[in-house]
């Protein structure tokens, strides 16, 4: 039973600490290509293991606390991957460029009281 408890503890620690650890690793400066490669390899390994374990926790028949740990791990892994590999991608700016999410008009486009003549 002790070995089962150890395995469960390892699984939950990978799920809980994988994303935040990878996110902290993104703050290591890397000016050269070699430094970026040596920073990205551990980030990829940690996030890969954590994503696999977190998805298993989400889809397993376990209580809601285990699923919450899995969701937390996936969200933090998302932020770590986004910060490391896609730092210049902004979803709001992308959606506004596509015409989605503007939410306001200038009043001269035919919509609203000013355009109903």
Sine and cosine of phi, psi and omega as CSV:
sin_phi,cos_phi,sin_psi,cos_psi,sin_omega,cos_omega
0.00,0.00,-0.49,0.87,0.01,-1.00
-0.93,0.38,-0.59,0.81,0.01,-1.00
-0.93,0.36,-0.57,0.82,0.07,-1.00
-0.91,0.42,-0.67,0.74,0.03,-1.00
-0.91,0.42,-0.59,0.81,0.04,-1.00
-0.92,0.40,-0.68,0.73,0.01,-1.00
-0.90,0.43,-0.69,0.73,0.02,-1.00
-0.89,0.45,-0.65,0.76,0.03,-1.00
-0.90,0.43,-0.65,0.76,0.03,-1.00
-0.90,0.43,-0.68,0.73,0.01,-1.00
-0.88,0.48,-0.73,0.69,-0.02,-1.00
-0.94,0.35,-0.55,0.84,0.03,-1.00
-0.94,0.34,-0.61,0.79,0.06,-1.00
-0.90,0.44,-0.67,0.74,-0.01,-1.00
-0.93,0.38,-0.65,0.76,-0.05,-1.00
-0.98,0.22,-0.64,0.77,-0.15,-0.99
-0.97,-0.23,-0.14,0.99,-0.03,-1.00
-0.90,0.43,-0.77,0.64,0.00,-1.00
-0.91,0.42,-0.78,0.63,0.03,-1.00
-0.88,0.48,-0.58,0.81,0.04,-1.00
-0.91,0.42,-0.69,0.72,0.03,-1.00
-0.90,0.43,-0.61,0.79,0.02,-1.00
-0.91,0.42,-0.64,0.77,0.04,-1.00
-0.91,0.41,-0.59,0.81,0.02,-1.00
-0.91,0.42,-0.38,0.92,0.02,-1.00
-0.94,0.34,-0.27,0.96,0.01,-1.00
-0.99,0.12,-0.13,0.99,0.04,-1.00
-0.94,0.34,0.82,-0.58,-0.02,-1.00
-0.94,0.33,0.59,-0.81,0.03,-1.00
-0.60,-0.80,0.99,-0.15,-0.03,-1.00
-0.99,0.10,-0.59,0.81,-0.04,-1.00
-1.00,-0.09,0.25,-0.97,0.01,-1.00
-0.91,0.41,-0.63,0.78,0.00,-1.00
-0.91,0.42,-0.63,0.77,0.03,-1.00
-0.92,0.40,-0.61,0.79,0.04,-1.00
-0.92,0.40,-0.63,0.78,0.01,-1.00
-0.91,0.42,-0.71,0.70,0.00,-1.00
-0.93,0.36,-0.34,0.94,0.10,-1.00
-0.99,0.11,-0.61,0.79,-0.09,-1.00
-0.98,0.22,-0.47,0.88,-0.01,-1.00
-0.89,0.46,-0.77,0.63,0.05,-1.00
-0.90,0.43,-0.56,0.83,0.03,-1.00
-0.89,0.45,-0.70,0.71,0.01,-1.00
-0.90,0.43,-0.67,0.74,0.00,-1.00
-0.91,0.42,-0.73,0.68,-0.02,-1.00
-0.90,0.43,-0.72,0.69,-0.03,-1.00
-0.93,0.37,-0.59,0.81,0.03,-1.00
-0.88,0.47,-0.77,0.64,0.02,-1.00
-0.88,0.47,-0.68,0.74,-0.04,-1.00
-0.93,0.37,-0.63,0.78,0.02,-1.00
-0.91,0.42,-0.66,0.75,0.03,-1.00
-0.88,0.47,-0.74,0.68,-0.03,-1.00
-0.93,0.38,-0.64,0.77,-0.01,-1.00
-0.91,0.41,-0.65,0.76,0.04,-1.00
-0.92,0.38,-0.57,0.82,0.09,-1.00
-0.91,0.41,-0.61,0.80,0.05,-1.00
-0.92,0.39,-0.61,0.79,-0.02,-1.00
-0.93,0.38,-0.67,0.74,-0.09,-1.00
-1.00,-0.03,-0.06,1.00,0.01,-1.00
-0.98,0.19,0.35,-0.94,0.03,-1.00
-1.00,0.06,0.96,0.29,-0.01,-1.00
-0.81,-0.59,0.20,-0.98,0.01,-1.00
-0.90,0.44,0.19,-0.98,-0.11,-0.99
-0.90,0.44,-0.48,0.88,0.00,-1.00
-0.91,0.42,-0.63,0.78,0.05,-1.00
-0.92,0.40,-0.63,0.78,0.05,-1.00
-0.92,0.40,-0.58,0.81,0.05,-1.00
-0.90,0.43,-0.64,0.77,0.07,-1.00
-0.89,0.46,-0.65,0.76,0.03,-1.00
-0.90,0.43,-0.67,0.74,0.03,-1.00
-0.91,0.41,-0.68,0.74,0.05,-1.00
-0.86,0.51,-0.68,0.73,0.01,-1.00
-0.90,0.44,-0.67,0.74,0.02,-1.00
-0.91,0.42,-0.65,0.76,-0.01,-1.00
-0.91,0.41,-0.70,0.71,0.01,-1.00
-0.93,0.37,-0.55,0.84,0.10,-0.99
-0.91,0.42,-0.63,0.77,0.05,-1.00
-0.85,0.52,-0.73,0.69,-0.02,-1.00
-0.91,0.41,-0.59,0.80,0.03,-1.00
-0.92,0.40,-0.70,0.71,0.01,-1.00
-0.91,0.41,-0.66,0.75,-0.01,-1.00
-0.91,0.42,-0.66,0.76,-0.01,-1.00
-0.92,0.38,-0.59,0.81,-0.06,-1.00
-0.99,0.15,-0.70,0.72,-0.16,-0.99
-0.97,-0.25,-0.37,0.93,-0.02,-1.00
-0.75,-0.66,0.89,0.46,-0.10,-1.00
-0.96,0.29,-0.34,0.94,-0.07,-1.00
-0.98,-0.21,0.18,0.98,0.00,-1.00
-1.00,-0.07,0.87,-0.50,0.04,-1.00
-0.86,-0.52,0.88,-0.47,-0.12,-0.99
-0.90,0.43,-0.64,0.77,0.00,-1.00
-0.89,0.46,-0.72,0.70,0.00,-1.00
-0.90,0.43,-0.62,0.78,0.02,-1.00
-0.91,0.42,-0.70,0.72,-0.01,-1.00
-0.93,0.36,-0.60,0.80,0.05,-1.00
-0.91,0.41,-0.58,0.82,0.06,-1.00
-0.91,0.41,-0.47,0.88,0.03,-1.00
-1.00,0.05,-0.08,1.00,0.00,-1.00
1.00,0.05,0.27,0.96,-0.01,-1.00
-0.95,-0.31,0.73,-0.69,0.12,-0.99
1.00,0.08,0.36,0.93,0.02,-1.00
-0.96,0.27,-0.77,0.64,0.16,-0.99
0.98,0.18,-0.09,1.00,0.00,-1.00
-0.57,-0.82,0.38,-0.92,0.03,-1.00
-0.77,-0.63,0.25,-0.97,-0.01,-1.00
-0.99,0.14,-0.19,0.98,0.00,-1.00
0.99,-0.11,-0.22,0.97,-0.03,-1.00
-0.97,-0.24,0.26,0.97,-0.09,-1.00
-0.98,-0.20,0.16,0.99,0.03,-1.00
1.00,-0.04,-0.04,1.00,0.02,-1.00
-0.96,-0.27,0.62,-0.79,0.04,-1.00
1.00,-0.06,-0.01,-1.00,-0.08,-1.00
-0.89,0.46,-0.55,0.84,-0.05,-1.00
-0.95,0.31,-0.42,0.91,-0.06,-1.00
-0.99,-0.14,0.09,1.00,-0.09,-1.00
-0.98,-0.20,0.77,0.64,-0.04,-1.00
-0.99,-0.17,0.00,0.00,0.00,0.00
